[in-house]
Amino acid sequence: MALINKIREKTGVAVGVIAVGLLVFIVGGDLLAPGSSQDDRVVGEIAGNEIPLEVYQNQIEELKINFRNNYGRFPSETETNSLRQQAWDLLVIKETFKTEYEALGIRVSDEELIDMVQGKNISPQIQQLFRNPETGEFDKDFMLRAMANFNPQQTQMWLSIEESLIPARERLKFDYLVQGANYVTIEEAKRQYEGETEVAEAKYLYVPFYTVGDSLVPVKDSELKSYLSAHSKQYQTEAYRAVKYVTFPIVPSASDSAAFFTEINEIKDEFKAVAEDAEYAAANTDVNGQSFGTFSIDQLPRMLQANAGNLSEGDVRGPYAEGGFYTLYKVSKISEEGTKSAKASHILIRAEDSSDEAKAKAKKEANSILRKIKGGADFEEMAKENSADPSASRGGDLGWFSEGRMVEPFEKAVFGMNKAGLYGAVVETQFGYHIIKVTEPVTTKAFSVATIQREMIASDETRDKIFRDADMLATNAGDVNEMEALAKENNYRVQTAARLGANDRRLGSIADARAVISWAFRDAAIGEVSEAQDAGENYVVAALTSVVEEGTSPLSAVKTEVTDKVKKEKKAEIIKKKLSGATLDEMAKNYGDDAKVYEASDLKIASNILPSVGYAPEAVGTIFGLEKGEISKAVVTDNGILVIQLVAKTTAPEIANYKTYADQLKANLNNRVSFNISESLKEAANVVDERYKYY
């Protein structure tokens, strides 16, 4: 019945989602982005089909329900953002493959679906839901008994689970069909074999581009534009925006801090007086689910563990500043019902290797240190100077640990002592030889602790003042230049975000600045200044500085890279004109000191790298295309110009059967099928993503 209860519990989530859907339907006009209407609720286009906002929202809610089912909680804001992207990716996949499935007649029959959920070939997803808690294995009888007792709501949820299995099965069939069409010829297999087996030896002259000064190759903007036009496919980009912005962090003022500490100390006084510690903590904490617990001493919160020796029932400690919160702890009860715990320090001496000689040497060193400590040497200092354990920097301190945490010989020594002090002998473990000092003897104390965590936040008055400062800048700045001038007058820092994508959420260090980014894509004109936007714990005033639409990158965005390419082309022509001679050595001599001749052996065509040159697949391919003694024409690489001579080539001997290489190639093809098909279909679908209008 555990699964039935689980499904019953999660049915409430689905009901909640339906309620949210009804709310959106009723007041949808109020939830739409500015400028949109009931007739303009489209988040994009895939394969020529418009994707309604409602379809996208439903996909998100479905993923949220799945998340809740899997993790037993609702997703956080960050996780929800991830689910939004997953929802869009799923819609892209559905729309791009739908036509292919229809054309090929791919479908999942009712009989096949039944087989997947309760037949002979049950889906792994279903098996995961019905595992026997004792064996961890799928239990079909348990599944059938549970299904027989479903109520109507559970049945509806089960139908949704079944429905979710269909797309994966359709995709599996499609991939198998494509894989079945993959074919590797004998010639392809032979080339693979030869590429792995043939070895070449070459001699080559190399002139790096850096030997030609940049002053010799001036570049005009017209040349850069021509290059970009000719190589536009290499410089494609998605749409992005650039903004300058000023942040106004919403932080507590001095008066907020004073009021907060007055309040938390009042709470501390009340906390001391109340008898219902758990209830009081739960009612006054800002962190749900962590207000009461019972701990062995090794599990106590850090600040309490450090003072464990002087804790008593009724003690209230704090407030401590921890992770953005101020924390109060109250010790409600101290008992002897905890697990055995102790506190110890050690010095570890490791053997250099596993030989008997090395072990004997390490043991001798450990015994020598133990004698020095018994003679009065400081344990902590000896640990810092001699221990091979990371705890050496802490004087060997391992802190508190419970029974079962350490290796057996070490634990036996520590838990065998009934008082603090130095253990009388060196202890050998798999890690080496230990000198042990028990700093707190074994205890079974358990502490029931009530915890109040309060976050110090800005008051409404402070928040209003910060907003007014931001609003003043936004109101008085007519354009980006005025914004920068006013920011300078008021000592505000102006920051730049140069490449914001349409669905980004982060703006510099601000995790959730979606409102700013949406404004930049939806409403803003170049130079325009935004209103003061709410971005979590900040207000942001932004100005749009540039707009780049999907397509070929503007020259301004890739000018450095394009300039480098054009200069290399010009340098290549200068170098090639200076190369003359019948042999590589003559060419080098005639060219001058910047030309060097190198040799390389054991080259394989798949290596793509030449010694002293680096990555140069063009050159490696040229080598294997030459005849013995033949000298190539000048070869242009990323780093310079090469002229190559083949010295020798060991050809691959004929073999009787190339099946092994054919199978290898086919396996590689099949492994790439799913990804390659997805990418090809998505490219052909001309996906238009306009979610930024709504999110």
C-alpha positions in Angstrom: 0.0 0.0 0.0 3.0 2.3 0.3 2.9 3.1 -3.4 -0.8 3.7 -3.3 -0.3 6.2 -0.5 2.5 7.8 -2.4 0.4 8.3 -5.5 -2.6 9.5 -3.4 -0.2 12.0 -1.7 1.0 13.3 -5.1 -2.5 13.5 -6.6 -2.8 16.7 -4.6 0.0 18.2 -6.7 -1.9 17.6 -9.9 -5.0 19.1 -8.4 -3.0 22.1 -7.4 -1.6 22.4 -10.9 -5.2 22.3 -12.4 -6.2 25.0 -9.9 -3.3 27.2 -11.1 -4.3 26.5 -14.7 -7.8 27.7 -14.0 -6.5 30.8 -12.3 -4.4 31.6 -15.4 -7.4 31.0 -17.6 -9.6 33.3 -15.5 -7.2 36.2 -15.0 -4.8 35.4 -17.9 -4.9 38.9 -19.2 -3.3 40.3 -16.0 -0.5 37.8 -16.2 0.5 38.5 -19.7 3.6 40.5 -20.6 3.1 44.2 -21.4 1.9 44.7 -24.9 0.7 41.1 -25.4 -2.9 40.0 -25.7 -5.0 36.9 -25.6 -4.5 36.5 -29.4 -0.8 36.8 -29.1 0.1 34.1 -26.7 2.9 32.4 -28.7 6.3 31.5 -27.2 7.9 30.5 -30.5 7.8 28.5 -33.7 9.1 25.0 -34.4 9.0 23.4 -37.8 6.6 26.0 -39.0 4.2 25.4 -36.1 3.4 28.1 -33.6 3.8 27.0 -29.9 1.1 28.5 -27.7 2.0 29.8 -24.3 -0.5 27.4 -22.7 1.2 24.4 -24.3 4.6 25.5 -23.0 3.1 26.2 -19.5 1.5 22.8 -19.4 4.8 21.1 -20.3 6.5 23.0 -17.5 3.8 21.9 -15.0 4.1 18.3 -16.1 7.8 18.4 -15.4 7.2 20.1 -12.0 4.8 17.2 -11.1 7.5 14.7 -12.1 10.0 16.5 -10.0 7.7 16.4 -7.0 7.1 12.7 -7.6 10.8 12.0 -7.8 12.1 14.2 -4.9 9.1 14.6 -2.6 9.2 18.4 -2.8 8.5 21.3 -5.1 11.4 22.6 -7.2 13.3 25.7 -6.0 13.4 28.8 -8.2 16.7 27.7 -9.7 15.4 24.2 -10.4 12.2 25.7 -11.9 14.3 27.7 -14.3 16.0 24.5 -15.4 12.7 22.8 -15.8 11.5 25.7 -18.1 14.5 25.0 -20.4 13.8 21.2 -20.3 10.2 21.9 -21.2 11.2 23.9 -24.3 13.7 21.3 -25.3 11.0 18.6 -25.1 8.7 20.6 -27.2 11.4 21.1 -29.8 12.0 17.4 -29.9 8.3 16.6 -30.1 7.6 19.0 -32.9 10.8 18.2 -35.0 10.2 14.4 -34.8 6.4 14.4 -35.2 6.5 14.7 -39.0 9.2 12.0 -39.2 7.2 9.6 -37.1 4.1 10.1 -39.3 6.0 9.7 -42.5 7.6 6.4 -41.3 4.4 5.1 -39.7 6.1 4.9 -36.2 3.6 4.5 -33.4 3.1 2.7 -30.1 0.1 0.4 -30.2 -2.2 -0.2 -27.2 -0.9 -3.8 -27.0 2.7 -2.6 -27.0 1.9 -0.1 -24.2 0.3 -2.8 -22.1 3.4 -5.0 -22.6 5.6 -2.0 -21.4 3.6 -1.6 -18.2 2.5 -5.1 -17.2 3.6 -7.6 -19.8 6.9 -9.4 -20.5 8.9 -6.3 -21.4 8.1 -3.9 -18.6 9.7 -0.4 -19.0 12.6 0.3 -16.6 10.8 3.4 -15.5 7.9 1.3 -14.3 10.2 -1.2 -12.7 11.8 1.6 -10.7 8.4 2.4 -9.1 7.7 -1.1 -7.9 10.8 -2.4 -6.3 10.6 -4.8 -3.4 11.9 -2.9 -0.4 13.7 -6.0 0.9 15.4 -7.2 -2.3 15.6 -4.0 -4.2 14.3 -5.9 -7.3 11.2 -5.2 -9.4 8.2 -7.0 -8.0 5.5 -7.5 -10.6 3.0 -9.0 -8.2 3.3 -6.0 -6.0 2.7 -3.8 -9.0 -0.5 -5.7 -10.1 -1.9 -5.6 -6.5 -1.3 -1.9 -6.3 -3.0 -1.2 -9.7 -6.0 -3.3 -8.7 -6.6 -0.9 -5.7 -6.2 2.4 -7.5 -8.9 5.0 -6.9 -10.1 7.2 -9.8 -7.5 9.9 -9.1 -4.7 7.4 -8.9 -5.9 5.8 -12.1 -5.7 9.1 -13.8 -2.2 9.7 -12.6 -1.2 6.2 -13.7 -2.5 6.9 -17.2 -0.3 10.0 -17.3 2.7 7.8 -16.4 1.8 5.4 -19.2 1.4 8.3 -21.6 4.9 9.6 -20.7 6.4 6.3 -21.9 5.3 6.6 -25.5 7.7 9.4 -26.7 10.7 7.5 -25.5 9.6 4.3 -27.2 8.8 6.2 -30.5 12.3 7.7 -30.4 13.9 4.3 -29.8 12.2 2.9 -32.8 13.2 5.8 -35.0 16.9 5.5 -33.9 16.9 1.8 -34.6 15.5 2.4 -38.1 18.2 4.9 -38.8 20.9 2.7 -37.3 19.6 -0.1 -39.5 20.3 2.1 -42.6 23.9 2.7 -41.6 26.3 0.9 -43.8 30.1 0.7 -44.0 31.8 -0.2 -47.2 34.9 -2.4 -47.5 36.8 0.7 -48.9 35.8 2.7 -45.8 36.9 -0.1 -43.5 40.2 -0.4 -45.5 40.9 3.4 -45.1 40.3 3.1 -41.4 42.8 0.2 -41.2 45.3 2.1 -43.3 44.9 5.2 -41.2 45.6 3.3 -38.1 48.5 1.3 -39.5 50.4 3.5 -42.0 53.4 5.4 -40.7 55.3 8.2 -42.4 58.6 10.0 -42.0 58.8 13.6 -43.3 61.0 16.6 -43.5 59.5 20.1 -43.5 60.4 23.7 -43.7 58.4 25.9 -41.3 58.0 29.7 -41.2 55.7 30.9 -38.3 53.4 33.8 -39.0 54.8 35.7 -36.0 58.1 36.2 -37.9 56.3 38.7 -40.1 55.6 41.9 -38.3 52.0 43.2 -38.1 53.2 46.6 -39.4 53.9 44.9 -42.8 50.2 43.8 -43.2 47.9 46.8 -42.5 44.2 45.9 -42.7 41.3 48.0 -43.9 37.7 47.7 -42.7 36.6 46.9 -46.2 38.9 43.9 -46.2 37.5 42.7 -42.9 34.0 43.0 -44.2 34.8 41.1 -47.3 36.4 38.3 -45.2 33.4 38.1 -42.9 31.0 38.0 -45.9 33.0 35.2 -47.5 33.2 33.2 -44.3 29.8 34.1 -42.8 28.9 30.5 -41.9 31.8 30.4 -39.5 30.5 33.5 -37.6 26.9 32.6 -36.9 25.4 33.8 -33.6 22.2 33.7 -31.6 20.5 36.9 -30.7 22.0 38.8 -27.8 22.0 42.2 -26.1 24.5 44.3 -24.3 23.7 46.6 -21.4 25.3 48.9 -18.9 23.7 48.8 -15.5 23.9 50.1 -11.9 22.9 47.9 -9.0 21.3 49.0 -5.8 21.8 46.2 -3.2 18.9 45.8 -0.8 20.9 45.6 2.5 20.0 46.4 6.1 20.8 49.9 7.3 22.5 50.6 10.6 19.1 51.2 12.2 17.9 47.9 10.8 20.8 46.1 12.4 20.2 47.8 15.7 16.5 46.8 15.6 17.4 43.3 14.6 19.8 42.7 17.5 17.2 44.2 19.9 14.6 41.8 18.5 16.8 38.7 18.5 18.0 39.3 22.1 14.3 39.7 23.1 13.7 36.3 21.5 16.7 34.9 23.3 15.3 36.0 26.7 11.9 34.5 25.8 13.7 31.3 24.5 15.4 30.9 27.9 12.0 31.2 29.7 9.7 29.0 27.6 9.1 25.4 28.4 7.9 24.3 24.9 11.3 24.7 23.2 10.5 22.9 20.0 7.2 24.7 19.5 8.7 28.1 20.2 11.7 27.5 17.9 9.4 26.4 15.1 7.2 29.5 15.4 10.2 31.9 15.4 12.7 30.5 13.0 13.1 31.6 9.3 14.2 28.1 8.2 11.5 25.4 8.3 12.2 21.8 9.2 15.5 22.5 11.0 14.2 23.8 14.4 14.6 20.7 16.6 16.7 17.6 16.7 18.6 15.2 18.9 22.4 14.8 18.3 25.3 12.7 19.5 28.2 14.9 20.5 30.0 14.4 17.2 26.8 15.6 15.3 26.2 18.8 17.3 26.2 22.1 15.4 29.8 23.4 15.3 29.4 26.2 17.7 27.9 23.9 20.4 30.4 21.1 19.8 33.2 23.5 20.6 31.6 24.1 24.0 30.2 20.6 24.6 32.0 20.2 27.9 30.2 23.0 29.6 26.7 22.7 28.2 23.7 22.1 30.5 20.0 21.7 30.1 18.3 25.1 29.5 21.4 26.8 28.1 20.7 29.2 25.3 23.8 30.0 23.2 24.2 32.7 20.5 23.3 34.5 18.4 26.0 33.2 16.1 26.5 34.5 12.5 26.3 31.5 10.2 25.7 31.6 6.4 23.7 34.8 6.3 21.6 33.9 9.3 21.9 34.6 13.1 21.4 31.4 15.1 20.2 30.7 18.7 20.6 27.2 20.2 18.8 26.0 23.3 19.8 22.7 24.9 16.5 21.2 25.8 17.7 17.9 27.2 20.9 16.0 27.8 20.7 12.2 28.0 23.0 9.2 27.8 21.2 7.8 24.8 23.6 8.8 22.0 26.1 6.7 20.1 29.6 6.3 21.6 31.7 9.3 20.7 35.3 10.4 21.5 37.7 13.2 20.6 41.3 12.4 19.8 44.4 13.7 18.0 47.0 11.6 16.3 50.4 11.7 14.5 50.6 9.5 11.4 53.9 8.1 10.2 53.6 6.4 6.7 56.0 3.9 5.3 57.7 4.9 2.0 56.5 1.7 0.3 55.0 -1.6 1.2 58.2 -3.4 1.8 59.0 -4.9 5.3 62.1 -2.6 5.5 60.1 0.5 4.9 57.5 -0.5 7.4 60.1 -1.3 10.1 61.7 2.1 9.5 58.3 3.9 9.8 57.5 2.0 13.0 60.9 2.8 14.5 60.3 6.5 13.7 56.8 6.4 15.3 58.2 4.8 18.5 60.9 7.4 18.7 58.3 10.2 18.5 56.1 8.5 21.2 59.1 8.3 23.5 59.8 12.0 23.0 56.2 12.9 23.9 56.3 10.7 27.0 59.5 12.6 27.9 57.7 15.9 27.8 57.7 17.0 24.1 54.6 18.9 23.0 52.2 16.6 21.1 50.7 19.3 18.9 54.1 20.6 17.8 55.3 17.0 17.1 52.2 16.5 15.0 52.8 19.7 13.0 56.4 18.7 12.3 56.1 14.9 11.7 52.5 13.8 10.8 51.7 12.7 7.3 47.9 13.3 7.9 46.1 16.6 6.8 45.3 17.0 10.5 48.9 17.9 11.1 48.1 21.6 10.5 45.7 21.4 13.5 48.2 19.7 15.8 46.8 16.3 14.9 43.2 17.2 16.1 40.6 14.9 14.5 37.7 16.4 16.5 34.8 14.3 17.8 33.9 11.1 16.0 31.4 8.3 16.7 31.9 4.6 16.9 32.3 3.0 13.4 33.9 6.1 11.8 37.6 5.1 12.1 39.5 1.9 11.1 39.2 -0.9 13.7 42.7 -0.8 15.3 42.6 3.0 15.7 39.0 2.9 17.1 39.8 0.1 19.5 42.6 2.1 21.0 40.6 5.3 21.4 37.4 3.7 22.6 39.3 1.4 25.0 40.6 4.3 27.0 38.4 5.5 29.9 40.1 8.8 30.4 41.9 11.5 28.4 45.6 11.1 27.8 48.4 9.6 25.6 47.9 6.0 24.3 50.8 4.0 25.5 51.8 2.2 22.3 52.1 2.9 18.5 49.0 1.6 16.7 49.4 0.1 13.2 46.6 0.5 10.6 46.4 0.2 6.9 47.4 3.9 6.7 50.6 3.6 8.7 51.6 4.0 12.3 49.7 6.2 14.7 50.6 8.0 18.0 47.3 8.7 19.6 46.2 11.2 22.2 42.6 11.0 23.5 41.6 14.6 24.3 38.0 13.8 25.4 37.1 10.2 26.6 34.2 8.1 25.4 30.8 9.5 26.0 27.3 8.5 25.0 25.7 11.9 25.7 22.9 13.0 23.4 21.7 16.6 23.2 18.2 17.6 22.2 18.6 21.1 20.7 16.0 23.7 19.6 17.3 26.0 16.9 16.1 29.5 15.8 17.6 30.9 12.7 16.8 34.5 11.7 17.8 36.3 8.6 18.7 39.9 9.0 16.9 41.7 6.2 16.3 45.3 5.2 13.2 46.9 6.7 10.4 48.2 4.4 11.6 51.7 5.1 15.2 50.9 4.0 13.9 49.0 1.0 11.8 52.0 0.0 14.7 54.4 0.3 16.9 52.1 -1.8 14.2 52.0 -4.4 13.8 55.7 -4.4 17.6 56.1 -5.1 17.3 53.7 -8.0 14.1 55.3 -9.3 15.8 58.7 -9.1 18.6 57.5 -11.4 16.2 55.9 -13.8 13.9 59.0 -14.0 16.6 61.5 -14.5 18.7 59.6 -17.0 17.4 60.3 -20.5 19.9 58.0 -22.1 22.9 55.8 -21.4 25.3 58.7 -21.4 23.3 60.6 -18.8 23.0 57.5 -16.7 26.8 57.2 -16.7 27.2 60.8 -15.8 24.7 60.7 -13.0 26.2 57.5 -11.7 29.6 59.1 -11.6 28.2 62.1 -9.6 26.6 59.8 -7.1 29.6 57.3 -6.8 27.5 54.5 -8.3 29.4 51.8 -10.1 28.4 51.2 -13.7 28.9 47.6 -14.9 28.7 46.1 -18.4 27.1 42.9 -19.6 28.2 42.3 -23.1 26.4 39.2 -24.2 23.0 38.5 -22.7 20.9 35.7 -24.3 17.2 36.0 -24.7 16.5 33.4 -22.0 19.4 34.2 -19.6 18.5 35.0 -16.0 21.9 36.0 -14.6 23.3 39.5 -14.9 26.8 39.6 -13.6 26.7 38.5 -10.0 22.9 38.9 -9.8 21.4 35.4 -10.0 17.9 36.4 -11.0 17.7 39.5 -13.2 15.1 38.1 -15.6 13.1 41.3 -15.6 16.1 43.3 -16.8 17.0 40.8 -19.6 13.3 40.5 -20.7 13.1 44.3 -20.9 16.3 44.4 -23.0 14.8 42.0 -25.6 11.1 43.0 -25.4 10.8 46.7 -25.0 14.1 48.6 -25.1 15.7 50.7 -27.8 19.4 51.3 -28.0 20.5 54.0 -25.6 17.2 53.7 -23.6 17.3 53.5 -19.8 15.0 51.1 -17.9 12.8 51.8 -14.9 14.2 50.5 -11.6 13.8 46.8 -11.9 13.4 44.3 -9.1 16.1 41.7 -9.2 15.9 39.6 -6.0 18.0 41.4 -3.4 18.9 44.3 -5.7 17.2 47.0 -7.7 18.8 47.5 -11.2 18.7 50.4 -13.6 20.0 49.3 -17.0 20.6 51.0 -20.4 20.6 49.0 -23.7 23.9 49.6 -25.5 23.7 47.2 -28.5 21.5 44.7 -30.2 22.6 41.7 -32.2 20.0 39.6 -33.9 20.3 35.9 -34.9 22.5 35.4 -38.0 26.0 36.5 -39.0 27.8 38.3 -36.2 28.4 42.0 -36.7 32.0 42.9 -37.5 32.3 44.8 -34.3 31.7 41.6 -32.3 34.3 39.5 -34.1 36.7 42.2 -35.3 39.7 40.9 -33.3 39.3 37.4 -34.6 38.7 38.4 -38.2 41.6 40.9 -38.2 43.9 38.0 -37.1 42.6 35.8 -40.0 43.1 38.5 -42.6 46.6 39.3 -41.3 47.5 35.7 -41.5 46.3 35.5 -45.1 48.5 38.5 -46.0 51.5 37.1 -44.1 51.0 33.8 -45.9 51.4 35.6 -49.3 54.5 37.5 -48.1 56.1 34.2 -46.9 55.2 32.2 -50.0 56.7 34.9 -52.3 60.0 34.7 -50.4 60.3 30.9 -50.7 62.6 29.8 -53.4 65.0 26.8 -54.1 65.0 23.3 -55.2 65.3 21.7 -51.8 64.0 22.5 -48.3 67.5 23.4 -47.1 68.0 25.8 -50.1 64.6 27.4 -49.4 65.5 27.8 -45.7 68.9 29.3 -46.6 67.4 31.7 -49.2 64.6 32.8 -46.9 66.7 33.5 -43.9 66.9 32.7 -40.2 63.2 32.7 -39.7 62.8 29.5 -41.8 63.7 26.3 -40.0 63.8 22.7 -41.3 62.6 19.9 -39.0 62.1 16.1 -39.3 59.4 13.9 -37.9 59.0 10.1 -37.9 56.3 7.7 -36.7 53.6 10.0 -38.0 50.1 8.7 -38.4 47.3 10.4 -40.3 45.1 10.6 -37.3 47.7 12.5 -35.2 47.0 16.0 -36.6 50.0 17.3 -34.8 53.6 18.1 -36.1 56.5 18.6 -33.8 57.6 22.3 -33.5 54.4 23.3 -35.4 51.5 22.1 -33.3 48.0 21.4 -34.6 48.3 21.1 -38.4 45.9 18.5 -39.8 46.3 20.1 -43.3 50.0 19.4 -43.2 49.6 15.8 -41.9 47.1 15.1 -44.6 49.5 16.5 -47.2 52.3 14.2 -46.0 50.3 11.1 -46.6 49.3 12.3 -50.1 52.9 12.7 -51.3 55.2 10.2 -53.0 58.6 9.4 -51.6 60.9 12.3 -52.1 58.2 14.6 -53.4 58.1 18.2 -52.2 54.7 19.8 -51.6 53.5 23.3 -52.4 53.3 25.7 -49.5 50.7 24.6 -47.0 48.9 27.2 -44.9 48.2 26.2 -41.3 46.9 28.1 -38.3 50.4 29.0 -37.1 52.5 29.4 -40.2 53.6 28.1 -43.7 55.0 24.7 -44.3 56.7 23.1 -47.3 56.9 19.3 -46.8 59.0 16.5 -48.3 58.0 12.8 -47.7 61.1 10.9 -46.7 59.5 7.4 -46.3 56.1 5.8 -45.8 55.4 2.4 -44.5 52.2 1.3 -46.2 49.8 -1.0 -44.4 50.0 -4.6 -45.6 46.9 -6.2 -47.1 44.8 -8.2 -44.7 42.3 -10.9 -45.6 39.3 -9.4 -43.7 38.4 -5.8 -42.7 35.3 -6.8 -40.7 36.8 -5.6 -37.4 37.4 -2.1 -38.8 34.0 -2.1 -40.5 32.3 -3.1 -37.2 34.2 -0.3 -35.4 33.1 2.3 -37.9 29.5 1.2 -37.7 29.5 1.2 -33.9 30.8 4.8 -34.0 28.1 5.7 -36.5 25.4 4.1 -34.4 26.6 5.9 -31.3 26.3 9.3 -33.0 22.9 8.6 -34.7 20.6 9.9 -31.9 22.5 13.2 -31.4 23.2 13.8 -35.1 19.6 13.2 -36.1 18.4 15.5 -33.4 20.7 18.3 -34.3 19.9 18.0 -38.0 16.2 18.0 -37.5 16.4 21.0 -35.1 18.4 22.9 -37.6 15.9 22.1 -40.4 13.0 23.1 -38.1 14.2 26.7 -38.0 13.3 27.1 -34.3 12.2 30.5 -33.2 12.4 31.0 -29.4 10.4 33.9 -28.1 9.9 32.8 -24.5 11.6 36.0 -23.4 8.2 37.8 -24.0 6.7 36.0 -21.0 9.6 34.9 -18.8 
